[in-house]
Amino acid sequence: MPIYEYRCPRCDVFELTRGMGSAPAEEDCPTCGQRARRRISAPRLARTGTAAFRLIDAAERSASEPRVVSGTPPAPGRSARPAYSTNPLHQKLPRP
Ligand SMILES: [Zn+2]
């Protein structure tokens, strides 16, 4: 569900989660109770496509849909993965 931002005239900006397209133009502030107007803000899509987002997505997907394997895992000490990079920091990144 999307997160909508509201600006209270007395307090500050607060966020509420509402169904898509069902957020009213005004809501009561959870702190002081005054009417707060909805703000127009940019969607937070900056994380999609990043390595961190793909890792989180893969972890969430594996919780309900285990990855199908076609063979036994490689023997210890022998790496079956091709070397994509020699940088050791890249070894932690998710693979396709
Ligand atoms: Zn308020």
Backbone and ligand atoms as CSV (ligand in chain L), in Angstrom:
chain,resi,resn,atom,element,x,y,z
A,1,MET,N,N,0.843,-1.191,0.000
A,1,MET,CA,C,0.000,0.000,0.000
A,1,MET,C,C,0.876,1.238,0.000
A,2,PRO,N,N,0.444,2.263,-0.679
A,2,PRO,CA,C,1.247,3.483,-0.727
A,2,PRO,C,C,1.201,4.254,0.589
A,3,ILE,N,N,2.224,5.054,0.778
A,3,ILE,CA,C,2.334,5.917,1.955
A,3,ILE,C,C,2.033,7.342,1.515
A,4,TYR,N,N,1.107,7.980,2.206
A,4,TYR,CA,C,0.732,9.362,1.899
A,4,TYR,C,C,1.246,10.269,3.006
A,5,GLU,N,N,1.708,11.449,2.590
A,5,GLU,CA,C,2.223,12.430,3.537
A,5,GLU,C,C,1.183,13.515,3.765
A,6,TYR,N,N,1.057,13.918,5.025
A,6,TYR,CA,C,0.163,15.010,5.410
A,6,TYR,C,C,0.967,16.029,6.202
A,7,ARG,N,N,0.604,17.305,6.034
A,7,ARG,CA,C,1.282,18.366,6.785
A,7,ARG,C,C,0.286,18.975,7.760
A,8,CYS,N,N,0.610,18.842,9.045
A,8,CYS,CA,C,-0.213,19.432,10.092
A,8,CYS,C,C,0.205,20.894,10.263
A,9,PRO,N,N,-0.759,21.842,10.365
A,9,PRO,CA,C,-0.375,23.251,10.545
A,9,PRO,C,C,0.283,23.514,11.896
A,10,ARG,N,N,0.034,22.690,12.887
A,10,ARG,CA,C,0.616,22.913,14.211
A,10,ARG,C,C,1.896,22.096,14.400
A,11,CYS,N,N,1.884,20.839,13.978
A,11,CYS,CA,C,3.032,19.951,14.219
A,11,CYS,C,C,3.944,19.938,12.999
A,12,ASP,N,N,4.091,18.773,12.416
A,12,ASP,CA,C,5.000,18.629,11.275
A,12,ASP,C,C,4.357,17.653,10.291
A,13,VAL,N,N,5.155,17.156,9.396
A,13,VAL,CA,C,4.688,16.198,8.392
A,13,VAL,C,C,4.559,14.826,9.041
A,14,PHE,N,N,3.468,14.115,8.742
A,14,PHE,CA,C,3.319,12.728,9.189
A,14,PHE,C,C,2.852,11.887,8.020
A,15,GLU,N,N,3.073,10.596,8.130
A,15,GLU,CA,C,2.761,9.677,7.034
A,15,GLU,C,C,1.669,8.695,7.456
A,16,LEU,N,N,0.805,8.367,6.508
A,16,LEU,CA,C,-0.246,7.376,6.735
A,16,LEU,C,C,-0.264,6.405,5.557
A,17,THR,N,N,-0.554,5.174,5.830
A,17,THR,CA,C,-0.684,4.168,4.784
A,17,THR,C,C,-2.155,3.977,4.473
A,18,ARG,N,N,-2.489,4.198,3.233
A,18,ARG,CA,C,-3.881,4.056,2.784
A,18,ARG,C,C,-3.885,3.259,1.482
A,19,GLY,N,N,-5.046,2.754,1.112
A,19,GLY,CA,C,-5.177,2.035,-0.145
A,19,GLY,C,C,-4.942,2.966,-1.321
A,20,MET,N,N,-4.551,2.358,-2.437
A,20,MET,CA,C,-4.252,3.138,-3.631
A,20,MET,C,C,-5.464,3.954,-4.047
A,21,GLY,N,N,-5.306,5.273,-4.108
A,21,GLY,CA,C,-6.368,6.167,-4.546
A,21,GLY,C,C,-7.453,6.413,-3.528
A,22,SER,N,N,-7.336,5.889,-2.313
A,22,SER,CA,C,-8.390,6.067,-1.321
A,22,SER,C,C,-7.989,7.020,-0.205
A,23,ALA,N,N,-6.866,7.723,-0.361
A,23,ALA,CA,C,-6.444,8.670,0.679
A,23,ALA,C,C,-7.225,9.960,0.533
A,24,PRO,N,N,-7.869,10.436,1.607
A,24,PRO,CA,C,-8.607,11.698,1.515
A,24,PRO,C,C,-7.649,12.879,1.451
A,25,ALA,N,N,-8.184,14.033,1.019
A,25,ALA,CA,C,-7.362,15.234,0.897
A,25,ALA,C,C,-6.958,15.776,2.258
A,26,GLU,N,N,-7.748,15.471,3.298
A,26,GLU,CA,C,-7.426,15.923,4.648
A,26,GLU,C,C,-7.613,14.776,5.620
A,27,GLU,N,N,-6.754,14.736,6.634
A,27,GLU,CA,C,-6.833,13.727,7.696
A,27,GLU,C,C,-6.599,14.418,9.026
A,28,ASP,N,N,-7.032,13.774,10.109
A,28,ASP,CA,C,-6.757,14.306,11.440
A,28,ASP,C,C,-5.327,13.963,11.840
A,29,CYS,N,N,-4.632,14.944,12.415
A,29,CYS,CA,C,-3.260,14.724,12.873
A,29,CYS,C,C,-3.281,13.738,14.046
A,30,PRO,N,N,-2.436,12.713,14.045
A,30,PRO,CA,C,-2.428,11.754,15.153
A,30,PRO,C,C,-1.883,12.351,16.449
A,31,THR,N,N,-1.179,13.479,16.363
A,31,THR,CA,C,-0.586,14.085,17.563
A,31,THR,C,C,-1.541,15.076,18.223
A,32,CYS,N,N,-2.049,16.049,17.425
A,32,CYS,CA,C,-2.852,17.124,18.010
A,32,CYS,C,C,-4.317,17.067,17.584
A,33,GLY,N,N,-4.650,16.312,16.562
A,33,GLY,CA,C,-6.037,16.180,16.151
A,33,GLY,C,C,-6.512,17.208,15.151
A,34,GLN,N,N,-5.667,18.166,14.778
A,34,GLN,CA,C,-6.075,19.161,13.784
A,34,GLN,C,C,-6.137,18.535,12.402
A,35,ARG,N,N,-6.883,19.205,11.516
A,35,ARG,CA,C,-6.986,18.732,10.144
A,35,ARG,C,C,-5.670,19.021,9.427
A,36,ALA,N,N,-5.152,18.032,8.724
A,36,ALA,CA,C,-3.893,18.171,7.996
A,36,ALA,C,C,-4.158,17.880,6.534
A,37,ARG,N,N,-3.551,18.685,5.665
A,37,ARG,CA,C,-3.739,18.518,4.221
A,37,ARG,C,C,-2.713,17.553,3.667
A,38,ARG,N,N,-3.127,16.806,2.677
A,38,ARG,CA,C,-2.229,15.850,2.033
A,38,ARG,C,C,-1.205,16.597,1.190
A,39,ARG,N,N,0.028,16.115,1.213
A,39,ARG,CA,C,1.107,16.706,0.413
A,39,ARG,C,C,1.321,15.872,-0.832
A,40,ILE,N,N,1.724,16.554,-1.871
A,40,ILE,CA,C,2.124,15.863,-3.088
A,40,ILE,C,C,3.622,15.625,-2.988
A,41,SER,N,N,4.040,14.376,-3.061
A,41,SER,CA,C,5.462,14.065,-2.949
A,41,SER,C,C,5.833,13.039,-4.021
A,42,ALA,N,N,7.102,12.987,-4.284
A,42,ALA,CA,C,7.606,12.061,-5.298
A,42,ALA,C,C,7.574,10.636,-4.765
A,43,PRO,N,N,7.254,9.664,-5.618
A,43,PRO,CA,C,7.278,8.272,-5.158
A,43,PRO,C,C,8.699,7.839,-4.843
A,44,ARG,N,N,8.821,6.940,-3.885
A,44,ARG,CA,C,10.146,6.475,-3.454
A,44,ARG,C,C,10.519,5.230,-4.234
A,45,LEU,N,N,10.974,5.454,-5.436
A,45,LEU,CA,C,11.351,4.340,-6.302
A,45,LEU,C,C,12.853,4.253,-6.500
A,46,ALA,N,N,13.606,5.044,-5.764
A,46,ALA,CA,C,15.055,5.098,-5.983
A,46,ALA,C,C,15.739,3.782,-5.644
A,47,ARG,N,N,15.163,2.983,-4.752
A,47,ARG,CA,C,15.823,1.747,-4.341
A,47,ARG,C,C,15.612,0.610,-5.324
A,48,THR,N,N,14.617,0.700,-6.183
A,48,THR,CA,C,14.384,-0.403,-7.098
A,48,THR,C,C,15.527,-0.499,-8.092
A,49,GLY,N,N,15.947,-1.685,-8.352
A,49,GLY,CA,C,17.011,-1.903,-9.306
A,49,GLY,C,C,18.386,-1.938,-8.684
A,50,THR,N,N,18.514,-1.544,-7.429
A,50,THR,CA,C,19.820,-1.571,-6.796
A,50,THR,C,C,20.115,-2.983,-6.295
A,51,ALA,N,N,21.375,-3.233,-5.999
A,51,ALA,CA,C,21.768,-4.548,-5.510
A,51,ALA,C,C,21.107,-4.859,-4.174
A,52,ALA,N,N,20.983,-3.850,-3.318
A,52,ALA,CA,C,20.353,-4.062,-2.017
A,52,ALA,C,C,18.881,-4.430,-2.188
A,53,PHE,N,N,18.192,-3.756,-3.097
A,53,PHE,CA,C,16.781,-4.049,-3.318
A,53,PHE,C,C,16.614,-5.450,-3.889
A,54,ARG,N,N,17.484,-5.844,-4.833
A,54,ARG,CA,C,17.387,-7.198,-5.403
A,54,ARG,C,C,17.651,-8.255,-4.347
A,55,LEU,N,N,18.589,-7.980,-3.431
A,55,LEU,CA,C,18.883,-8.935,-2.359
A,55,LEU,C,C,17.681,-9.087,-1.435
A,56,ILE,N,N,17.057,-7.966,-1.057
A,56,ILE,CA,C,15.878,-8.020,-0.197
A,56,ILE,C,C,14.748,-8.740,-0.908
A,57,ASP,N,N,14.563,-8.444,-2.196
A,57,ASP,CA,C,13.511,-9.090,-2.979
A,57,ASP,C,C,13.751,-10.591,-3.082
A,58,ALA,N,N,14.999,-11.000,-3.305
A,58,ALA,CA,C,15.317,-12.426,-3.401
A,58,ALA,C,C,15.101,-13.123,-2.064
A,59,ALA,N,N,15.439,-12.450,-0.965
A,59,ALA,CA,C,15.249,-13.046,0.365
A,59,ALA,C,C,13.762,-13.221,0.664
A,60,GLU,N,N,12.950,-12.219,0.310
A,60,GLU,CA,C,11.512,-12.326,0.538
A,60,GLU,C,C,10.895,-13.406,-0.343
A,61,ARG,N,N,11.367,-13.498,-1.589
A,61,ARG,CA,C,10.829,-14.496,-2.511
A,61,ARG,C,C,11.190,-15.905,-2.062
A,62,SER,N,N,12.408,-16.088,-1.527
A,62,SER,CA,C,12.832,-17.424,-1.120
A,62,SER,C,C,12.099,-17.892,0.125
A,63,ALA,N,N,11.463,-16.986,0.859
A,63,ALA,CA,C,10.719,-17.388,2.047
A,63,ALA,C,C,9.489,-18.203,1.672
A,64,SER,N,N,8.880,-17.925,0.532
A,64,SER,CA,C,7.672,-18.638,0.135
A,64,SER,C,C,7.889,-19.537,-1.083
A,65,GLU,N,N,8.897,-19.224,-1.891
A,65,GLU,CA,C,9.173,-20.009,-3.091
A,65,GLU,C,C,10.649,-20.405,-3.098
A,66,PRO,N,N,10.974,-21.566,-2.543
A,66,PRO,CA,C,12.384,-21.962,-2.560
A,66,PRO,C,C,12.900,-22.093,-3.983
A,67,ARG,N,N,14.154,-21.743,-4.156
A,67,ARG,CA,C,14.769,-21.812,-5.473
A,67,ARG,C,C,14.892,-23.269,-5.913
A,68,VAL,N,N,14.537,-23.542,-7.167
A,68,VAL,CA,C,14.625,-24.895,-7.711
A,68,VAL,C,C,16.070,-25.155,-8.112
A,69,VAL,N,N,16.595,-26.280,-7.657
A,69,VAL,CA,C,17.966,-26.638,-8.012
A,69,VAL,C,C,17.936,-27.797,-8.993
A,70,SER,N,N,18.967,-27.888,-9.830
A,70,SER,CA,C,19.021,-28.946,-10.829
A,70,SER,C,C,20.133,-29.955,-10.546
A,71,GLY,N,N,20.851,-29.782,-9.455
A,71,GLY,CA,C,21.932,-30.709,-9.147
A,71,GLY,C,C,22.377,-30.569,-7.716
A,72,THR,N,N,23.402,-31.313,-7.391
A,72,THR,CA,C,23.937,-31.246,-6.039
A,72,THR,C,C,24.846,-30.019,-5.921
A,73,PRO,N,N,24.993,-29.518,-4.726
A,73,PRO,CA,C,25.903,-28.381,-4.557
A,73,PRO,C,C,27.344,-28.812,-4.810
A,74,PRO,N,N,28.208,-27.884,-5.206
A,74,PRO,CA,C,29.596,-28.246,-5.475
A,74,PRO,C,C,30.315,-28.698,-4.210
A,75,ALA,N,N,31.321,-29.501,-4.405
A,75,ALA,CA,C,32.103,-29.995,-3.274
A,75,ALA,C,C,32.814,-28.836,-2.600
A,76,PRO,N,N,33.024,-28.942,-1.290
A,76,PRO,CA,C,33.711,-27.851,-0.590
A,76,PRO,C,C,35.122,-27.642,-1.157
A,77,GLY,N,N,35.486,-26.389,-1.271
A,77,GLY,CA,C,36.813,-26.057,-1.767
A,77,GLY,C,C,36.858,-25.864,-3.259
A,78,ARG,N,N,35.839,-26.336,-3.969
A,78,ARG,CA,C,35.803,-26.168,-5.426
A,78,ARG,C,C,34.635,-25.250,-5.762
A,79,SER,N,N,34.920,-24.177,-6.379
A,79,SER,CA,C,33.889,-23.207,-6.713
A,79,SER,C,C,33.365,-23.485,-8.118
A,80,ALA,N,N,32.036,-23.670,-8.229
A,80,ALA,CA,C,31.426,-23.898,-9.537
A,80,ALA,C,C,31.031,-22.592,-10.205
A,81,ARG,N,N,31.083,-21.506,-9.434
A,81,ARG,CA,C,30.676,-20.220,-9.989
A,81,ARG,C,C,31.790,-19.634,-10.844
A,82,PRO,N,N,31.434,-19.058,-11.959
A,82,PRO,CA,C,32.453,-18.358,-12.735
A,82,PRO,C,C,32.854,-17.075,-12.022
A,83,ALA,N,N,34.083,-16.679,-12.201
A,83,ALA,CA,C,34.575,-15.464,-11.558
A,83,ALA,C,C,34.111,-14.248,-12.357
A,84,TYR,N,N,33.171,-13.493,-11.798
A,84,TYR,CA,C,32.678,-12.295,-12.465
A,84,TYR,C,C,33.604,-11.122,-12.186
A,85,SER,N,N,34.168,-11.108,-10.997
A,85,SER,CA,C,34.992,-9.984,-10.607
A,85,SER,C,C,36.033,-10.469,-9.610
A,86,THR,N,N,37.138,-9.798,-9.564
A,86,THR,CA,C,38.165,-10.165,-8.593
A,86,THR,C,C,38.050,-9.350,-7.318
A,87,ASN,N,N,37.156,-8.364,-7.305
A,87,ASN,CA,C,36.958,-7.547,-6.102
A,87,ASN,C,C,36.239,-8.392,-5.056
A,88,PRO,N,N,36.823,-8.575,-3.851
A,88,PRO,CA,C,36.159,-9.406,-2.827
A,88,PRO,C,C,34.834,-8.826,-2.346
A,89,LEU,N,N,34.627,-7.520,-2.467
A,89,LEU,CA,C,33.347,-6.929,-2.046
A,89,LEU,C,C,32.218,-7.365,-2.977
A,90,HIS,N,N,32.530,-7.682,-4.227
A,90,HIS,CA,C,31.497,-8.104,-5.174
A,90,HIS,C,C,30.997,-9.510,-4.901
A,91,GLN,N,N,31.717,-10.304,-4.094
A,91,GLN,CA,C,31.291,-11.665,-3.798
A,91,GLN,C,C,29.997,-11.680,-2.976
A,92,LYS,N,N,29.703,-10.571,-2.267
A,92,LYS,CA,C,28.499,-10.511,-1.431
A,92,LYS,C,C,27.263,-10.109,-2.227
A,93,LEU,N,N,27.440,-9.624,-3.442
A,93,LEU,CA,C,26.304,-9.172,-4.239
A,93,LEU,C,C,25.510,-10.367,-4.763
A,94,PRO,N,N,24.193,-10.223,-4.935
A,94,PRO,CA,C,23.382,-11.330,-5.449
A,94,PRO,C,C,23.715,-11.616,-6.904
A,95,ARG,N,N,23.596,-12.876,-7.258
A,95,ARG,CA,C,23.861,-13.335,-8.624
A,95,ARG,C,C,22.537,-13.613,-9.329
A,96,PRO,N,N,22.511,-13.485,-10.641
A,96,PRO,CA,C,21.266,-13.759,-11.372
A,96,PRO,C,C,20.914,-15.242,-11.357
L,1,ZN,ZN,ZN,-0.657,18.084,14.610
